[in-house]
């Protein structure tokens, strides 16, 4: 097991992962399912990246008040910091809280943010 995993993550992995190597067929099925999921959710992924870019543009606008920028700065710092509520090294699940924080910042700024999308 990876030394970077904490005890709870190790127990969770041991419960769901038998430790055996995946067969070629299992690997192909897994890759295909991941690719299908990415393809189906491509617009959502691109939308999220658009929100990050808009927040970045908002942060660098000289006409925005510092206290409005502080909301964006806090959200972006939370997003890039690997140690947070759900650690980012937990596959997929580790980014749920980060996505939630970015979504909250976008919702808070609302229409004010619209002109910062590319």
TORLUMPA-958360 format. One record per residue (C-alpha): residue number from 1; x, y, z. Coordinates in steps of 0.001 Angstrom, whole numbers, plus 500000, padded with zeros to 6 digits. Layout:
N
+-----+--------+--------+--------+
:  nr :     xx :     yy :     zz :
+-----+--------+--------+--------+
: NUM :      X :      Y :      Z :
...
+-----+--------+--------+--------+
//
This chain:
118
+-----+--------+--------+--------+
:  nr :     xx :     yy :     zz :
+-----+--------+--------+--------+
:   1 : 500000 : 500000 : 500000 :
:   2 : 501008 : 503586 : 499364 :
:   3 : 502590 : 505262 : 502405 :
:   4 : 500714 : 508493 : 501641 :
:   5 : 497337 : 506938 : 502460 :
:   6 : 495930 : 507355 : 505930 :
:   7 : 494510 : 504421 : 507879 :
:   8 : 490851 : 504979 : 506894 :
:   9 : 491726 : 505135 : 503204 :
:  10 : 493813 : 501991 : 503505 :
:  11 : 490920 : 500136 : 505165 :
:  12 : 488522 : 501367 : 502488 :
:  13 : 490852 : 500237 : 499700 :
:  14 : 491325 : 496826 : 501308 :
:  15 : 487550 : 496399 : 501534 :
:  16 : 486885 : 497183 : 497861 :
:  17 : 490135 : 496227 : 496162 :
:  18 : 491173 : 492596 : 496359 :
:  19 : 494778 : 493399 : 495574 :
:  20 : 494896 : 491182 : 492545 :
:  21 : 496099 : 492522 : 489242 :
:  22 : 493353 : 493432 : 486786 :
:  23 : 493001 : 491176 : 483786 :
:  24 : 493400 : 492621 : 480314 :
:  25 : 489629 : 492474 : 479801 :
:  26 : 488925 : 494189 : 483158 :
:  27 : 491442 : 496901 : 482286 :
:  28 : 489860 : 497472 : 478868 :
:  29 : 486360 : 497660 : 480377 :
:  30 : 487539 : 500088 : 483054 :
:  31 : 489268 : 502345 : 480528 :
:  32 : 486222 : 502255 : 478252 :
:  33 : 483874 : 503202 : 481102 :
:  34 : 486128 : 506079 : 482170 :
:  35 : 486362 : 507366 : 478592 :
:  36 : 482570 : 507112 : 478199 :
:  37 : 482017 : 509039 : 481416 :
:  38 : 484449 : 511760 : 480339 :
:  39 : 482771 : 511987 : 476935 :
:  40 : 479282 : 512212 : 478485 :
:  41 : 480411 : 514859 : 480967 :
:  42 : 482757 : 516844 : 478732 :
:  43 : 480473 : 519886 : 478721 :
:  44 : 480333 : 519860 : 482531 :
:  45 : 484107 : 519578 : 482768 :
:  46 : 484569 : 522427 : 480296 :
:  47 : 481989 : 524484 : 482177 :
:  48 : 483933 : 524014 : 485409 :
:  49 : 487150 : 525107 : 483717 :
:  50 : 485259 : 528139 : 482385 :
:  51 : 484261 : 529045 : 485947 :
:  52 : 487882 : 528823 : 487088 :
:  53 : 489014 : 531084 : 484252 :
:  54 : 486243 : 533593 : 484983 :
:  55 : 487218 : 533677 : 488661 :
:  56 : 490848 : 534242 : 487681 :
:  57 : 489854 : 537096 : 485342 :
:  58 : 487678 : 538604 : 488074 :
:  59 : 490546 : 538412 : 490550 :
:  60 : 492874 : 540383 : 488251 :
:  61 : 490363 : 543117 : 487384 :
:  62 : 491593 : 546388 : 488904 :
:  63 : 488044 : 547775 : 489118 :
:  64 : 486820 : 545051 : 491498 :
:  65 : 486837 : 545948 : 495193 :
:  66 : 489324 : 544114 : 497393 :
:  67 : 486652 : 542552 : 499622 :
:  68 : 484940 : 541014 : 496561 :
:  69 : 488303 : 539706 : 495382 :
:  70 : 488905 : 538165 : 498802 :
:  71 : 485975 : 535775 : 498247 :
:  72 : 487489 : 534632 : 494955 :
:  73 : 491012 : 534413 : 496390 :
:  74 : 489785 : 532264 : 499289 :
:  75 : 487910 : 529928 : 496929 :
:  76 : 490883 : 529572 : 494573 :
:  77 : 493335 : 529016 : 497433 :
:  78 : 491041 : 526311 : 498817 :
:  79 : 490869 : 524755 : 495352 :
:  80 : 494642 : 524583 : 494833 :
:  81 : 495524 : 523489 : 498378 :
:  82 : 495797 : 519686 : 498551 :
:  83 : 495008 : 519517 : 502268 :
:  84 : 491381 : 520426 : 502927 :
:  85 : 488115 : 518878 : 504121 :
:  86 : 488436 : 515916 : 501763 :
:  87 : 492128 : 515485 : 500850 :
:  88 : 492756 : 515748 : 497105 :
:  89 : 494816 : 512585 : 496952 :
:  90 : 491583 : 510604 : 497438 :
:  91 : 490671 : 509702 : 493853 :
:  92 : 487674 : 511633 : 492485 :
:  93 : 486060 : 512137 : 495908 :
:  94 : 488882 : 514438 : 496978 :
:  95 : 487774 : 517096 : 494520 :
:  96 : 484095 : 517203 : 495497 :
:  97 : 484604 : 519759 : 498246 :
:  98 : 486811 : 521861 : 495947 :
:  99 : 484113 : 521868 : 493280 :
: 100 : 481562 : 522843 : 495930 :
: 101 : 483642 : 525815 : 497075 :
: 102 : 484117 : 527049 : 493489 :
: 103 : 480378 : 526603 : 492817 :
: 104 : 479542 : 528587 : 495958 :
: 105 : 481845 : 531425 : 494892 :
: 106 : 480311 : 531499 : 491404 :
: 107 : 476800 : 531501 : 492877 :
: 108 : 477711 : 534236 : 495379 :
: 109 : 479069 : 536515 : 492648 :
: 110 : 476159 : 535709 : 490321 :
: 111 : 475580 : 538136 : 487449 :
: 112 : 478622 : 540167 : 488463 :
: 113 : 480812 : 537357 : 487115 :
: 114 : 479151 : 536997 : 483691 :
: 115 : 481369 : 539472 : 481850 :
: 116 : 484540 : 537625 : 482934 :
: 117 : 483853 : 534482 : 480937 :
: 118 : 485931 : 534223 : 477750 :
+-----+--------+--------+--------+
//
